[in-house]
Amino acid sequence: MREALGPASAQRKRADLGWRRTVVSMREPSRSEPATRGQLRASGYVSRRIKVELRDNLLQRLRSGTTAFPGIVGFDLTVLPELESAILAGHDLVLLGERGQGKTRLMRTIAGLLDEWSPKVAGCEIHDDPYAPVCVRCRTLAAELGDELPVEWLHRDERYTEKLATPDTSVGDLIGDVDPVKVAQGRTLGDPETVHYGLVPRTNRGVFGLNELPDLAERIQVALFNVLEERDIQVRGYSLRLPLDVFLIATANPEDYTNRGRIITPLKDRFGAELRTHYLTDLADEVTLIRQEATLVAEVGDHLLEVLARLVRNLRESSSIDQRSGVSARFAIAAAEGVAASALRRTARNHDHETAVARTCDLAVVLPTLLGKIEFEMGEEGRERAVLEHLLRLATAATFRDRLSGLDLSGFTEVFAQGGLVETGDLVPASDLLSQLGTVPGLFKVLSRLGYDDSAGPGQVAAAAEFTLEGLHLTRRIDKEIANGRAIYGAA
């Protein structure tokens, strides 16, 4: 899922997209690829409208059992069936949901249903179909050259365009405007070739994604009427009818209808479907999403990711949090990345050459830096950090009970019954923690429950041990004090 695309994964996606586009633009057509309209016709290529292409390719994936929307987590029984029906029906659609529910990620994934390669008239700004060009330039060339009309090939990545709707977006940005350079070259204002096409016509025969549609000024939304209904565009006073072939997807946040703007009724009516997204309801899906989207610079055990997943769930259920703004999936993703970074910092500061492994202490260090990602209720002013720490303790205790219930942990409590103390913190090396704890009966079973095997290194053993100590403290079986930023575990 992913806005439900996390920040790091979004950057990776755009970087990867840019790299692939560079490769595509430099790619020379192979000998087997038709280079003219005549060769294209001889090859048996059949042109399809964009919505037919998406429908055919989706049906092929559904029949073959191939994943139609890779990387989307937790929507299999809710959003995806509705999305599949909308695409099969050929409906332009709006994805409506709170922030961080994976709307943008889902929108970008739809472009993966396009054919990998598609022909266009060479040099055409709006990707004209060689069989049925629509712009003045390409129609003129087709009349002059006939089957010698040159053809280029587009990769599917070049057929997807995304625009973030902002209040300063203009009709010229989306649809087009007069190009003063072309006018200065001697063309008359009535010449259609003086038009500079906007993003929508430049996505002809492709998928156009419009993020945060309600932020678009109402007068600009009106400019999309013809695109969605008549499938053409109008530019200023030009007598120009340009039939477009575009699949349009928009995203919106529910409160945007009243707070920042709204989708005007006539435009809403022109969209064929409105799909509601949601936050993940299954804990395992939340963990899978965090693992999939986070860029982790150190090893983070599944038990810690589960703590973060439970924390996010607690935040979404807490009366102290403004639930109208929601709690984005990006919160847990950023938290996981911060926890991993804390572990890496520990190894660097201690000149430790072992693999960096995150521990429970890293959670408390990172979470205060994420307060800006949450909107608290007015009555919680000044208590934000306390609320977050309380919900973290609840998440840690729940994960401890779920993971280690039924285990005999008396070997851990016996260490403290004999007067022992264990001091830990975000800069305490794993070796120091383990030396304080000594040999503990039952530690191997704890490692096994947390997913570690016989080859677990010191960092992994320390991570398991510290998680157990924190769980025993939260279930009131041992005591814990905070001194100088470090936690000291002792007898209850």
N, C-alpha and C positions, 0 to 999 in steps of 0.2 A: 504494500500500500504505500504508502508513504506519502502532508502536504504533504501526505504521508511521505514526501520527499524531504530527508533531513538536510541541513545546510551543507555538510561535507559531501554527501552523495549527490546533491544538486550541482555542486561545483565540479565533481568528477564527471557527471553526466554531460554538462555543458562543455567541459574540456575535451571529453571524448568525442562529443558531437563536432566540435570545431576541428579536431584532428582528422576525423573521418571526412569532413567536408573538404579539407585541404587535399586529402588523398584523391577524393572524387574529382575535384576540379583539375587535378594534374593528370588524371588517368586518361590514357589514349584508348580509343575504341579498339577492341580486338577485331581480328579479321572476320570473325563470325557475326559481329554485330552490324546490322544494316546501317549504312551511312546516308542513304537517300530514301525518299518516300517510296520510290519504285522498289528498292531492295526490301524495304519494310513490308510492302504489300506482298512481294514474292515469298517472304519468309512465313507468311500465314498469320502474322500478328493481327489480333483483333482488338480494337480500341474499346475501352469500357468507361462509363461515367464513374466518378470517384466513389459514389455510394454503392454502385454495383460491384466495383472492385473490392471495397471493404467487406461487403456482404459475402461475396464468393470466397474470399480468403478466410473469413471467419468461419464459414460453413466447412471449409476444408480442414481447418484446425479442430473444430468440434467433432467432425466425423473421424478424424485420425487420432483423437485423444491428446493432441498436442496442446500445451498450455497456451491459451489465446492471449493472456495478459500476464506475462512473466514478471515476477517481482512484486505483485500485488498480494498482500497478506490479509486474511481475515474477512474478505468480502465474498467468498465463494458462494455462500447461501443467501446473500442479501443484495449487494449492489451489482455484482457481475451478471446474474441472470437478467436483471432489468437493463443493464448496459448492452448485453448481447441482443436482447429483443429490440432495443432502440436502433442498434446498428443494422440489424436484419430488416427493420422496417424502413431504413433510410432516413431516420429522423435526426436533424440537428438537435443538440441537447445542451442542457445546463446541469452542471454538477453543483449541488447545493449542500453546504456543510460547514461546520465550524473549522477554525484554523487548525492546521496540522492533522487533517484527516486523509491526506493523500490525494487530494483532488488534482493537483498539478501533475503528480506522478502518474495518476490514472490517465489524465488527458494526453500526456506524452506517450504513454504505452499504446494508445489506440493507433498512433502513427506506425507502429510496428506491424500493423495488418496490411500496409501498402505493399505492392509489388516491390521487390528489391530494386529493380531497374525499370525505368519507364522512358519512352522516347518523347522528344519534343522538337519543335522546329528550331534549328540551330540559331542561336543569338536572340531568341525571343525572350522579352522581359517577363512575360506572363505564362510561359511554359505551354504554348499553344500545341494542341494535338495536330500532328502532321496530316492526319486525314481530314480534319475540320478546323482549320485556323479561324480565329475570330478577330484578331487585331488587324488594323489597316495594313501595317507593314507585312505581316505574314500572308494575308490574303493576296496582296499584290505580288509577293514573291511566288506564291503557289500558282497564280495565274501565268506568270512569266516562265517559271521553271518546270511546271508540271511534276512529273515523277522524279525529276532531278533535284527537287527541293531538299536541301541538306537537313540531316537529322542528328541530334545530339541525345545522349542518354543521361538521365537523372537518377541518382541514388535516392532511396526513400527518405533519407535524412534531409535532403534538399527540398522535399515536398511537404515539410512540416514547418510552420511558422507560428511563433508564440509572441503575444504582445501583452504587457501588463497595462491594464486600463488605468489611466491617471486622469485627474481633472483637467490637465492641460493638453490631453490628447486632442488632436484636431481631425476634421474630416479629411484634410489632405494627408495626414498620417495613415489613415485607414483606407480611404478610397482613392484619393489622388487630387492633383491640383495642376495649374498651369506651370509649365517649366519655363522660367524666364530666359534661360540660356538658349533653348530652342527657338523662342520668339526672337531673341537677339540675332540669331543666325539667319533671319529673313523670313521665317514662316509666319503666316497670319494667325491671329488668335482663334480663328474658326477652324484651323487645321487640327484634326484629332491627334496628329503626331506631336503636337506641342504639349500633350498631357504627360505629366509625370505620375506614373501609377503608384498608388499606395500599397500597403502590406496585403490587403485582401486580394486585389487582382493579381498581385505577384505570387499569391498562393494558389492561383488557378490550377485545377487538377490536383489539389493537395488538401491537407488538413490545416485549418487555421484555429489556433487556440487563443482565447481571450480571457486572461486572468482578471479576477475581481471586476466583473462587468458592472456592478452597481456604481463603481467609482467613476464610470464614464458619464460625462455630462449628458443630460437628457436630449439636448439638441443633436449631440453626436450619435446617440443611440438611434435616432430617427434615420440616420444615414445608412443603417444596416437593414432597414425595412426591405428594400429592393433585393439586397443580397440574399435574404432568407426566403422571400416569397417569389419574386419575379426572376431571381437568379441573374440580375444584371446590375450595372452601376450607372450612376449619373454624376458627372463632374461639372460643377458650376453651370454655365449656360450652354454647354456643348450639346449638340445634337448627336449624342454618342450612346449607342446601345451595345454593351459588351456582355454577352451572355457568359456568365462564369460557372465553373464546375467546382464548387468548394464544399467541403464538409466542415461545418462550424461547431466548435465546442466552446462553452463559456463556463467559468466557475464563479461562484458567489457565496458570500457568507450570510446566514439568515439575518443577523442584526443589521447588516448593511442596508436592508430595505428601509430602516427607520433612522439609523444613526448617520451614515455617510452618504447615502443615496438610495436609489431604488432602480429596479428594472421596470421601465415603463410598460404599462399593460399591453399596448399593441405589439411591442417587441416580444414580451413573454408569450403572447399568443402565437407568434410565428415560429417559436421553437417547438419541435415535435415532442420532446420529452424533458421532464425535470426529474433528476435522480438525486435522492438524499443519501449522502455518505454518513458515516458514523465512526466513533472511536471503537477500537477493538474491544471485544467483550471477552475473549478467551485469553487467559494469562500466557499460555504457550505461544499464541500468535504475537503477543506483545514482545516476548523475549526474542522470537524469531525476527521480528521487525528491527529491534535494536541491533541484533547481531548482523543483520543484513545491511543496515544503513550506516552504522557507526564505523568510523575509521579509527581503529584501536592501535595505539602505539605500544601497548603492553598486553600481556595476557590477562583477560578478565573472565573469571569463572562464571558458569551459568547460574550459580547460586547468587552471585552479586547482580547479574542482569535480572534475575527474578525479583530481587529486592527492589530494584529500580522500577520494574514493571508493576509491582504491588504499590510502590509509592505513587506512581502516576495514577493508578486506580483510586488510591485513597484521596489524592488531590481532586480527582473528578467527582468524588462523592462527598467531599468536605463542605460543610456550610460556611466555612471561613473563606472559601474561594469563590470568586465571581464566576459562576458556571455559564453565564451568558457568553463570556469570552472564550470559555473552554480551556483545556490544558493540552497543548499541542504535543504530538508525538516527538517533535523536535526537542522537547524538554528531556525525555529519557535518553535520546540519542546523544545530546550534548553532555548529559550527566555521565554516560558511559565513557565518552571520549575524555572527559575531565578526570574520571577515576583512573583510566589507563595512564593519562599524563602524570598524575600524582605518583603512580607506581614507578614510572620511568624516572621522574625527578628523584625519588628515593634512591634508586640504584646509582644515579649519577652523583648525588651528593655524598654517598657512602663509598664511592669508587668500587662498586660491586659489579663484577663482570658476569654475574648470573643473569638468567632471563628475568626481565621485570615482570612481576606478578602482582596484580591488584589485591588489596586486602580490605577488610571491613572499615578500617580506619580511614581509608581514602574517600569513603562516601561522605563523611562529615566535613572533610576538608573542602570538597568541591561544591556541595549543594548551596552554600551561601552565594556563590557566584551566579547562580541560576535564578535568583529571586526576581530578576527583571523579566523573566519569561512567564510570570504568573500575575494575574490580577486578583488582589485580595478584596474582600468586602470592606466597606468603610469602617466598620467597628473594630477591625483587626489592625489598625494603624499602630505601628510600634511593636507589634507581636509577630511580624511576618516570619522572622527566623525561628522563633519558638514554635510556631505552628508547623513549619517545615520539619524541624527536628523531631517533633512529636509524631508526625506522620511517618517519618523515616524509622523511628523506633518500632512503630506498629508493623511496618512492612518487614523489618528485619526479624521481629519476633514471629510473625506469621510464616515467613520462609523457613526459619529455624524449626518450627513445629512441623512444617510440611516435609522438610528434608530429613530431619534427624529424629522424628518421633519414634519411640520404641527402642532406641539404642540405649545401651547401658553406658552412661557417661560418668559413672562414679569415679573412673580413673582421673578425670579432670578435676572434679570437686575434691578428691582426696589430696591433690597437690596443695590446695588452699587450707584444707582441714589440718594439715600439718604445719601451718604457719607460713606457707610460701606466698610470694607475691610475683606477679608478672606485669611488667611495664611494657607498654607498646605505644606506637604513635606513627605518624606518617613518615618519620625519618628514622625509625628503628629498623635496622636490618633484619632480615628473616633469620639469620644465624643467631643474633642476640635473643630474639623472641624464643626460638627453639631451645637455646641453652638455658634460659630461665625456666622453661616448662619441663625440661627433662624428658625422660621416657614415660609415656602415658599409655596405659592399657586402653584399648578400644580406639586408638587413633586411626588404625588401619581401616576399621569399619566406617569411621567418619569420612575418610578419604574416598572410600568406595561409594558411599551415599552421595557424595558431592561430584562424582564423575571422574575422579582421579584413579590412576592404576598404580601398579607396583613401581613403575619408573618415575613416580612423582619426585620432583626436585625440591630443594629447601624452600623455594618461594611458594610452591603449591602447598607443601605441608604447612607452612606458616599461615597461608591464607585459610586453610581448613581449620587450623587450630584457633586462629583469632576469631573466625566466624562462630565457632563453638563457644568460645569464652563469652562473646557478646550475647549469644543466645541464652546461655546459662544466666548471665546477669539480668537480661530482660525478663526471664521467667523466675527471677528472684532466688536463684540457687547459689549465686556468688555475688559479691559486692564489687562496686566499681567507683573509683574516684578520679576526677580530672585535676591534674596538677601540671602547671607550666605547659599546657597544650598536649600533655600525654595522659593516657588512660592507665590506671593502676588497678588490676584485678586482685581481689583478695577474698578471704572467707566472709560469708554473709553474716 
